[in-house]
């Protein structure tokens, strides 16, 4: 049986990306995010280089800002 694959007709339906950032106090972080064609962007995790007080609240703020910017 013969078949043909149309490689020129591919379509991206899902992408994983890592975005780097830094707080004004110097704490660096990475946003691990995913985009797909049915849900747009979502945040999988936000990783900080070092632990600090208020980190969970900052994660939430960064996530909200990222999603607002990317899906807005």
Biopython code that builds the backbone (N, CA, C, O; Angstrom):
import numpy as np
from Bio.PDB.StructureBuilder import StructureBuilder

atoms = [
    (1, "UNK", "N", (0.847, -1.167, 0.000)),
    (1, "UNK", "CA", (0.000, 0.000, 0.000)),
    (1, "UNK", "C", (0.895, 1.232, 0.000)),
    (1, "UNK", "O", (1.828, 1.318, 0.798)),
    (2, "UNK", "N", (0.623, 2.179, -0.878)),
    (2, "UNK", "CA", (1.380, 3.424, -0.955)),
    (2, "UNK", "C", (0.629, 4.521, -0.207)),
    (2, "UNK", "O", (-0.596, 4.495, -0.089)),
    (3, "UNK", "N", (1.379, 5.459, 0.282)),
    (3, "UNK", "CA", (0.767, 6.619, 0.915)),
    (3, "UNK", "C", (1.673, 7.816, 0.709)),
    (3, "UNK", "O", (2.832, 7.685, 0.314)),
    (4, "UNK", "N", (1.120, 8.982, 0.984)),
    (4, "UNK", "CA", (1.853, 10.238, 0.835)),
    (4, "UNK", "C", (1.654, 11.065, 2.101)),
    (4, "UNK", "O", (0.541, 11.170, 2.616)),
    (5, "UNK", "N", (2.729, 11.642, 2.588)),
    (5, "UNK", "CA", (2.661, 12.545, 3.732)),
    (5, "UNK", "C", (2.913, 13.960, 3.233)),
    (5, "UNK", "O", (3.916, 14.216, 2.567)),
    (6, "UNK", "N", (2.023, 14.862, 3.545)),
    (6, "UNK", "CA", (2.157, 16.249, 3.124)),
    (6, "UNK", "C", (2.870, 17.037, 4.232)),
    (6, "UNK", "O", (2.223, 17.612, 5.108)),
    (7, "UNK", "N", (4.185, 17.056, 4.184)),
    (7, "UNK", "CA", (4.969, 17.726, 5.223)),
    (7, "UNK", "C", (4.805, 19.245, 5.198)),
    (7, "UNK", "O", (5.037, 19.902, 6.213)),
    (8, "UNK", "N", (4.415, 19.803, 4.077)),
    (8, "UNK", "CA", (4.227, 21.251, 3.974)),
    (8, "UNK", "C", (2.938, 21.725, 4.631)),
    (8, "UNK", "O", (2.744, 22.929, 4.797)),
    (9, "UNK", "N", (2.064, 20.818, 5.004)),
    (9, "UNK", "CA", (0.783, 21.219, 5.578)),
    (9, "UNK", "C", (0.746, 21.051, 7.096)),
    (9, "UNK", "O", (-0.335, 21.014, 7.684)),
    (10, "UNK", "N", (1.910, 20.951, 7.739)),
    (10, "UNK", "CA", (1.923, 20.773, 9.193)),
    (10, "UNK", "C", (1.354, 22.002, 9.894)),
    (10, "UNK", "O", (1.357, 23.105, 9.346)),
    (11, "UNK", "N", (0.875, 21.795, 11.097)),
    (11, "UNK", "CA", (0.269, 22.858, 11.887)),
    (11, "UNK", "C", (0.717, 22.700, 13.336)),
    (11, "UNK", "O", (0.669, 21.599, 13.885)),
    (12, "UNK", "N", (1.148, 23.785, 13.948)),
    (12, "UNK", "CA", (1.533, 23.745, 15.356)),
    (12, "UNK", "C", (0.254, 23.799, 16.182)),
    (12, "UNK", "O", (-0.560, 24.709, 16.026)),
    (13, "UNK", "N", (0.085, 22.813, 17.064)),
    (13, "UNK", "CA", (-1.098, 22.780, 17.911)),
    (13, "UNK", "C", (-0.750, 22.909, 19.391)),
    (13, "UNK", "O", (-1.631, 23.149, 20.217)),
    (14, "UNK", "N", (0.546, 22.750, 19.734)),
    (14, "UNK", "CA", (0.965, 22.853, 21.126)),
    (14, "UNK", "C", (2.442, 23.233, 21.180)),
    (14, "UNK", "O", (3.258, 22.730, 20.409)),
    (15, "UNK", "N", (2.769, 24.143, 22.120)),
    (15, "UNK", "CA", (4.143, 24.614, 22.276)),
    (15, "UNK", "C", (4.451, 24.756, 23.765)),
    (15, "UNK", "O", (3.642, 25.303, 24.515)),
    (16, "UNK", "N", (5.614, 24.267, 24.198)),
    (16, "UNK", "CA", (6.115, 24.508, 25.551)),
    (16, "UNK", "C", (7.242, 25.532, 25.453)),
    (16, "UNK", "O", (8.121, 25.416, 24.599)),
    (17, "UNK", "N", (7.212, 26.532, 26.329)),
    (17, "UNK", "CA", (8.258, 27.558, 26.332)),
    (17, "UNK", "C", (8.653, 27.899, 27.757)),
    (17, "UNK", "O", (7.887, 27.720, 28.703)),
    (18, "UNK", "N", (9.886, 28.402, 27.878)),
    (18, "UNK", "CA", (10.411, 28.889, 29.147)),
    (18, "UNK", "C", (10.719, 30.375, 28.969)),
    (18, "UNK", "O", (11.461, 30.760, 28.065)),
    (19, "UNK", "N", (10.148, 31.197, 29.831)),
    (19, "UNK", "CA", (10.371, 32.638, 29.822)),
    (19, "UNK", "C", (11.148, 33.006, 31.072)),
    (19, "UNK", "O", (10.803, 32.569, 32.170)),
    (20, "UNK", "N", (12.197, 33.808, 30.917)),
    (20, "UNK", "CA", (13.000, 34.236, 32.056)),
    (20, "UNK", "C", (12.587, 35.631, 32.487)),
    (20, "UNK", "O", (12.197, 36.457, 31.661)),
    (21, "UNK", "N", (12.676, 35.889, 33.796)),
    (21, "UNK", "CA", (12.336, 37.197, 34.320)),
    (21, "UNK", "C", (13.082, 37.482, 35.601)),
    (21, "UNK", "O", (13.798, 36.633, 36.132)),
    (22, "UNK", "N", (12.900, 38.690, 36.083)),
    (22, "UNK", "CA", (13.583, 39.110, 37.300)),
    (22, "UNK", "C", (12.724, 40.139, 38.021)),
    (22, "UNK", "O", (12.153, 41.031, 37.393)),
    (23, "UNK", "N", (12.635, 40.011, 39.340)),
    (23, "UNK", "CA", (11.938, 40.998, 40.157)),
    (23, "UNK", "C", (12.838, 42.214, 40.360)),
    (23, "UNK", "O", (14.051, 42.132, 40.169)),
    (24, "UNK", "N", (12.253, 43.324, 40.741)),
    (24, "UNK", "CA", (13.054, 44.533, 40.937)),
    (24, "UNK", "C", (14.068, 44.392, 42.069)),
    (24, "UNK", "O", (15.047, 45.137, 42.124)),
    (25, "UNK", "N", (13.832, 43.425, 42.985)),
    (25, "UNK", "CA", (14.789, 43.199, 44.071)),
    (25, "UNK", "C", (15.881, 42.194, 43.692)),
    (25, "UNK", "O", (16.686, 41.799, 44.535)),
    (26, "UNK", "N", (15.904, 41.783, 42.426)),
    (26, "UNK", "CA", (16.972, 40.925, 41.933)),
    (26, "UNK", "C", (16.659, 39.443, 41.869)),
    (26, "UNK", "O", (17.425, 38.686, 41.274)),
    (27, "UNK", "N", (15.548, 38.999, 42.467)),
    (27, "UNK", "CA", (15.185, 37.577, 42.408)),
    (27, "UNK", "C", (14.836, 37.192, 40.970)),
    (27, "UNK", "O", (13.947, 37.777, 40.352)),
    (28, "UNK", "N", (15.551, 36.202, 40.457)),
    (28, "UNK", "CA", (15.310, 35.730, 39.097)),
    (28, "UNK", "C", (14.349, 34.544, 39.110)),
    (28, "UNK", "O", (14.306, 33.762, 40.060)),
    (29, "UNK", "N", (13.574, 34.433, 38.018)),
    (29, "UNK", "CA", (12.605, 33.347, 37.919)),
    (29, "UNK", "C", (12.475, 32.883, 36.470)),
    (29, "UNK", "O", (12.915, 33.553, 35.536)),
    (30, "UNK", "N", (11.861, 31.725, 36.320)),
    (30, "UNK", "CA", (11.522, 31.189, 35.005)),
    (30, "UNK", "C", (10.051, 30.784, 35.024)),
    (30, "UNK", "O", (9.572, 30.154, 35.966)),
    (31, "UNK", "N", (9.353, 31.161, 33.965)),
    (31, "UNK", "CA", (7.963, 30.747, 33.789)),
    (31, "UNK", "C", (7.965, 29.593, 32.799)),
    (31, "UNK", "O", (8.440, 29.737, 31.673)),
    (32, "UNK", "N", (7.437, 28.454, 33.214)),
    (32, "UNK", "CA", (7.267, 27.317, 32.319)),
    (32, "UNK", "C", (5.820, 27.356, 31.850)),
    (32, "UNK", "O", (4.897, 27.195, 32.648)),
    (33, "UNK", "N", (5.627, 27.570, 30.551)),
    (33, "UNK", "CA", (4.287, 27.796, 30.026)),
    (33, "UNK", "C", (4.030, 26.934, 28.798)),
    (33, "UNK", "O", (4.952, 26.461, 28.133)),
    (34, "UNK", "N", (2.744, 26.750, 28.523)),
    (34, "UNK", "CA", (2.314, 25.955, 27.386)),
    (34, "UNK", "C", (1.242, 26.725, 26.628)),
    (34, "UNK", "O", (0.368, 27.359, 27.218)),
    (35, "UNK", "N", (1.333, 26.652, 25.304)),
    (35, "UNK", "CA", (0.284, 27.188, 24.442)),
    (35, "UNK", "C", (-0.287, 26.042, 23.633)),
    (35, "UNK", "O", (0.448, 25.179, 23.153)),
    (36, "UNK", "N", (-1.605, 26.038, 23.485)),
    (36, "UNK", "CA", (-2.218, 25.106, 22.545)),
    (36, "UNK", "C", (-3.351, 25.817, 21.831)),
    (36, "UNK", "O", (-3.861, 26.835, 22.298)),
    (37, "UNK", "N", (-3.730, 25.272, 20.709)),
    (37, "UNK", "CA", (-4.670, 25.960, 19.824)),
    (37, "UNK", "C", (-6.094, 26.023, 20.370)),
    (37, "UNK", "O", (-6.919, 26.757, 19.826)),
    (38, "UNK", "N", (-6.401, 25.289, 21.409)),
    (38, "UNK", "CA", (-7.765, 25.302, 21.945)),
    (38, "UNK", "C", (-7.874, 26.055, 23.260)),
    (38, "UNK", "O", (-8.977, 26.474, 23.612)),
    (39, "UNK", "N", (-6.786, 26.251, 24.011)),
    (39, "UNK", "CA", (-6.847, 26.927, 25.309)),
    (39, "UNK", "C", (-5.966, 28.172, 25.415)),
    (39, "UNK", "O", (-5.997, 28.848, 26.443)),
    (40, "UNK", "N", (-5.192, 28.491, 24.395)),
    (40, "UNK", "CA", (-4.206, 29.569, 24.450)),
    (40, "UNK", "C", (-3.121, 29.237, 25.485)),
    (40, "UNK", "O", (-2.786, 28.066, 25.666)),
    (41, "UNK", "N", (-2.568, 30.255, 26.166)),
    (41, "UNK", "CA", (-1.450, 30.055, 27.087)),
    (41, "UNK", "C", (-1.918, 29.632, 28.471)),
    (41, "UNK", "O", (-2.965, 30.068, 28.949)),
    (42, "UNK", "N", (-1.127, 28.778, 29.101)),
    (42, "UNK", "CA", (-1.320, 28.421, 30.496)),
    (42, "UNK", "C", (0.051, 28.363, 31.162)),
    (42, "UNK", "O", (1.055, 28.110, 30.497)),
    (43, "UNK", "N", (0.095, 28.595, 32.457)),
    (43, "UNK", "CA", (1.342, 28.549, 33.216)),
    (43, "UNK", "C", (1.427, 27.199, 33.913)),
    (43, "UNK", "O", (0.559, 26.847, 34.712)),
    (44, "UNK", "N", (2.475, 26.449, 33.605)),
    (44, "UNK", "CA", (2.689, 25.156, 34.255)),
    (44, "UNK", "C", (3.377, 25.319, 35.607)),
    (44, "UNK", "O", (3.036, 24.631, 36.569)),
    (45, "UNK", "N", (4.350, 26.237, 35.677)),
    (45, "UNK", "CA", (5.081, 26.459, 36.927)),
    (45, "UNK", "C", (5.879, 27.745, 36.826)),
    (45, "UNK", "O", (6.193, 28.212, 35.731)),
    (46, "UNK", "N", (6.202, 28.307, 37.969)),
    (46, "UNK", "CA", (7.114, 29.446, 38.052)),
    (46, "UNK", "C", (8.179, 29.059, 39.063)),
    (46, "UNK", "O", (7.882, 28.800, 40.230)),
    (47, "UNK", "N", (9.417, 29.022, 38.604)),
    (47, "UNK", "CA", (10.537, 28.577, 39.427)),
    (47, "UNK", "C", (11.424, 29.768, 39.769)),
    (47, "UNK", "O", (11.833, 30.524, 38.887)),
    (48, "UNK", "N", (11.717, 29.928, 41.061)),
    (48, "UNK", "CA", (12.631, 30.974, 41.509)),
    (48, "UNK", "C", (14.001, 30.372, 41.777)),
    (48, "UNK", "O", (14.117, 29.214, 42.179)),
    (49, "UNK", "N", (15.029, 31.167, 41.551)),
    (49, "UNK", "CA", (16.404, 30.741, 41.797)),
    (49, "UNK", "C", (16.625, 30.449, 43.282)),
    (49, "UNK", "O", (17.309, 29.490, 43.637)),
    (50, "UNK", "N", (16.042, 31.282, 44.143)),
    (50, "UNK", "CA", (16.180, 31.142, 45.597)),
    (50, "UNK", "C", (14.830, 31.365, 46.263)),
    (50, "UNK", "O", (14.008, 32.139, 45.771)),
    (51, "UNK", "N", (14.603, 30.687, 47.381)),
    (51, "UNK", "CA", (13.379, 30.886, 48.153)),
    (51, "UNK", "C", (13.430, 32.238, 48.868)),
    (51, "UNK", "O", (14.504, 32.707, 49.246)),
    (52, "UNK", "N", (12.269, 32.854, 49.048)),
    (52, "UNK", "CA", (12.177, 34.099, 49.801)),
    (52, "UNK", "C", (10.755, 34.249, 50.329)),
    (52, "UNK", "O", (9.829, 33.608, 49.833)),
    (53, "UNK", "N", (10.593, 35.093, 51.329)),
    (53, "UNK", "CA", (9.286, 35.321, 51.931)),
    (53, "UNK", "C", (8.365, 36.000, 50.915)),
    (53, "UNK", "O", (8.762, 36.956, 50.250)),
    (54, "UNK", "N", (7.146, 35.504, 50.804)),
    (54, "UNK", "CA", (6.185, 36.072, 49.866)),
    (54, "UNK", "C", (6.258, 35.473, 48.473)),
    (54, "UNK", "O", (5.631, 35.971, 47.538)),
    (55, "UNK", "N", (7.028, 34.400, 48.344)),
    (55, "UNK", "CA", (7.255, 33.788, 47.025)),
    (55, "UNK", "C", (5.955, 33.282, 46.394)),
    (55, "UNK", "O", (5.751, 33.462, 45.193)),
    (56, "UNK", "N", (5.079, 32.659, 47.170)),
    (56, "UNK", "CA", (3.837, 32.120, 46.620)),
    (56, "UNK", "C", (2.917, 33.230, 46.101)),
    (56, "UNK", "O", (2.290, 33.093, 45.051)),
    (57, "UNK", "N", (2.848, 34.317, 46.849)),
    (57, "UNK", "CA", (2.044, 35.454, 46.397)),
    (57, "UNK", "C", (2.630, 36.045, 45.108)),
    (57, "UNK", "O", (1.892, 36.419, 44.197)),
    (58, "UNK", "N", (3.954, 36.123, 45.045)),
    (58, "UNK", "CA", (4.605, 36.662, 43.858)),
    (58, "UNK", "C", (4.363, 35.744, 42.653)),
    (58, "UNK", "O", (4.167, 36.228, 41.539)),
    (59, "UNK", "N", (4.375, 34.432, 42.869)),
    (59, "UNK", "CA", (4.073, 33.477, 41.783)),
    (59, "UNK", "C", (2.697, 33.767, 41.183)),
    (59, "UNK", "O", (2.526, 33.796, 39.965)),
    (60, "UNK", "N", (1.739, 33.977, 42.055)),
    (60, "UNK", "CA", (0.379, 34.252, 41.611)),
    (60, "UNK", "C", (0.311, 35.551, 40.800)),
    (60, "UNK", "O", (-0.358, 35.604, 39.768)),
    (61, "UNK", "N", (0.991, 36.582, 41.259)),
    (61, "UNK", "CA", (0.997, 37.860, 40.554)),
    (61, "UNK", "C", (1.676, 37.744, 39.191)),
    (61, "UNK", "O", (1.192, 38.292, 38.200)),
    (62, "UNK", "N", (2.786, 37.036, 39.147)),
    (62, "UNK", "CA", (3.506, 36.846, 37.881)),
    (62, "UNK", "C", (2.640, 36.058, 36.906)),
    (62, "UNK", "O", (2.552, 36.407, 35.729)),
    (63, "UNK", "N", (2.008, 35.005, 37.388)),
    (63, "UNK", "CA", (1.141, 34.179, 36.543)),
    (63, "UNK", "C", (-0.007, 35.005, 35.970)),
    (63, "UNK", "O", (-0.294, 34.934, 34.775)),
    (64, "UNK", "N", (-0.660, 35.784, 36.822)),
    (64, "UNK", "CA", (-1.777, 36.623, 36.369)),
    (64, "UNK", "C", (-1.328, 37.615, 35.302)),
    (64, "UNK", "O", (-2.013, 37.799, 34.295)),
    (65, "UNK", "N", (-0.185, 38.251, 35.517)),
    (65, "UNK", "CA", (0.335, 39.235, 34.558)),
    (65, "UNK", "C", (0.714, 38.564, 33.241)),
    (65, "UNK", "O", (0.425, 39.085, 32.164)),
    (66, "UNK", "N", (1.358, 37.414, 33.337)),
    (66, "UNK", "CA", (1.763, 36.668, 32.131)),
    (66, "UNK", "C", (0.529, 36.301, 31.308)),
    (66, "UNK", "O", (0.491, 36.550, 30.103)),
    (67, "UNK", "N", (-0.471, 35.715, 31.948)),
    (67, "UNK", "CA", (-1.675, 35.288, 31.227)),
    (67, "UNK", "C", (-2.434, 36.465, 30.646)),
    (67, "UNK", "O", (-2.974, 36.367, 29.544)),
    (68, "UNK", "N", (-2.485, 37.574, 31.367)),
    (68, "UNK", "CA", (-3.150, 38.769, 30.864)),
    (68, "UNK", "C", (-2.451, 39.292, 29.609)),
    (68, "UNK", "O", (-3.105, 39.671, 28.637)),
    (69, "UNK", "N", (-1.140, 39.310, 29.639)),
    (69, "UNK", "CA", (-0.358, 39.800, 28.498)),
    (69, "UNK", "C", (-0.452, 38.845, 27.295)),
    (69, "UNK", "O", (-0.620, 39.286, 26.158)),
    (70, "UNK", "N", (-0.346, 37.568, 27.551)),
    (70, "UNK", "CA", (-0.278, 36.586, 26.457)),
    (70, "UNK", "C", (-1.647, 36.246, 25.870)),
    (70, "UNK", "O", (-1.759, 35.987, 24.672)),
    (71, "UNK", "N", (-2.685, 36.246, 26.705)),
    (71, "UNK", "CA", (-4.008, 35.849, 26.236)),
    (71, "UNK", "C", (-4.961, 37.029, 26.089)),
    (71, "UNK", "O", (-6.091, 36.877, 25.626)),
    (72, "UNK", "N", (-4.480, 38.224, 26.495)),
    (72, "UNK", "CA", (-5.321, 39.412, 26.522)),
    (72, "UNK", "C", (-5.833, 39.810, 25.215)),
    (72, "UNK", "O", (-6.556, 40.800, 25.110)),
]
sb = StructureBuilder()
sb.init_structure("model")
sb.init_model(0)
sb.init_chain("A")
sb.init_seg("    ")
for serial, (resi, resn, name, xyz) in enumerate(atoms, 1):
    if name == "N":
        sb.init_residue(resn, " ", resi, " ")
    sb.init_atom(name, np.array(xyz, "f"), 0.0, 1.0, " ", f" {name:<3s}", serial, name[0])
structure = sb.get_structure()
